[in-house]
Amino acid sequence: MSTSPAPASSVTPASPADKPPMSNLSQRIVFGLLGAALLLGSVWLSAWTFAVFFAVVQAKMLLEFYRMMRQAGYKPAAMLGVGISLLLFASVAALTDFRVLANATAPEAVADLHYLRTSAVGLIALLPVLLILREMYSWPRLNQPFAPFSNVGVALLGLLYVSLPMSLLSVVAFSGGSGYDYRRIVALLLLVWSSDIGAYAAGKTLGKHKLAPKISPGKTWEGAVGGFLLTLLVGYLLGYLLPELSLAYRLVVAGTVAVFGPLGDLAESMLKRSVGVKDSGRIMPGHGGLLDRFDAFLFILPVLAVLQLVFGG
C-alpha cells in the first residue's frame, strides 16, 4: 500500500471564511466591553454627552417597547411617542442644574430651557387628545377594528414605563447641588452591575429555589441574596468615590438598587413573555436590545428620585 503524500494540489489552504465564527460568549464580552466604554465615556466627558447619549438610549428603548406592542397586535403612535419622549427628557433636565449649564454654554436658541419646558408641558397635556384624534382619523382599521383606545393606552404606557423613569437620570446626575457630577452616574452603574454579577454568580453556584419560575425560570432566591449582598458591599466601597455621601445613604441606595433592579428585570421578562419575544431588540450581537440592558433602571430611578426628594443626598 502506497504511503506517498497526497499531491499538493489536493490540499486547499484554509481561507478566512473557513475560520469558526465568534462564539456567543465572545460576542457578548467584546460588544459588552465596547458598549460599556461608550457608556462610561459619554458619562465622563461632559453633561452634554451624558444628556445626548441617554436621550437617544431612552428613545430607542421606547421604540423597542412599541415594536413589541405591535407584535402583540397594538398600533401605538411610535413617532409621536418618541418625540414627546425626547421633550420629556429635556424638560426634566431643565428642572435640574442642567439649565445653568445650558445658559452658560449653549446657543441662545437652545439655552432658554424655559420655553422648551413650557412646550414639553403643553404637548404632554395635549398628548391624549392628539392620540385620540389619530385613532379617529384611522378608525376603523381593517385588521384592528375594535382597539382604538387600546392603542392610545399603549402609547401612554410606553411613556410612563420607559421614558419618564429614564428621564429621571438627570435628577441623579445633578443631585449634588454643584452641577453635573458624573461620579453619581458611575456609582449607579456600578451598583446595577454588581447586582447582576452577584446574582449570576450565586445563582450559578448555589441556586436551587426558583424566584419567579413562571416569569424567569433562571432566577433563584440564592441569586437574589448574592446580588443583594454584593451590591451592599459595593455601596460601602463607594465611599472612596463619593466620600461626601454618608454610609447610611449609600447603603440605602445600594439596597434600593438590589431590590428594585431585579424587579425591573422581572417586569421586562413578563412583558417579553406576554408578547412572545426573546429579546426586546438587537442593538449589539449577544446583548439583545437596549430595553434588555436598562430594564433595571425603570424601577430603580423612580425610587431613587423619591429618596432624593425626601432625604436629599
PyMOL commands that set and color helices and strands:
alter all, ss='L'
color gray80, all
select helices_A, chain A and resi 8-10+16-18+24-45+47-71+78-94+98-105+108-111+113-138+148-167+169-173+182-206+221-240+247-275+290-293+297-311
alter helices_A, ss='H'
color red, helices_A
select strands_A, chain A and resi 210-212+216-220
alter strands_A, ss='S'
color yellow, strands_A
deselect
rebuild
show_as cartoon
